[in-house]
Amino acid sequence: MPLTEKVTFTTMLQSKNTVQIPKAVRWRFKMERGQLLKVGVNFLGLHKGWQFFYGAMRKDGRLSVSKLVVGLFEDEKTSLAGYTLEVMLEPA
């Protein structure tokens, strides 16, 4: 059964611009890999607002954040790996 409602959680951006979807969320909704999701991200502390894109969960329970979206939040000197962000998942 795929994701059927909006869910929001807080996590950290990992290397290679990925985020881990918590097991509780994956198990509660019995999420399937490859399901198309509307993803919203908001980096806490940067105050630039929400950015939305479409993505799919990989086999390892991670989701890749678009390079374009990460580029909107970071400047040339710093990497955002390790930053806390709020993630919103909705069915597409």
Secondary structure by P-SEA (a helix, b strand, c coil): ccccbbbbbbbbbcccccccccaaaaaacccccccccbbbbbbccccccbbbbbbbbcccccccccaaaaaaccccccccccbbbbbbbbcc
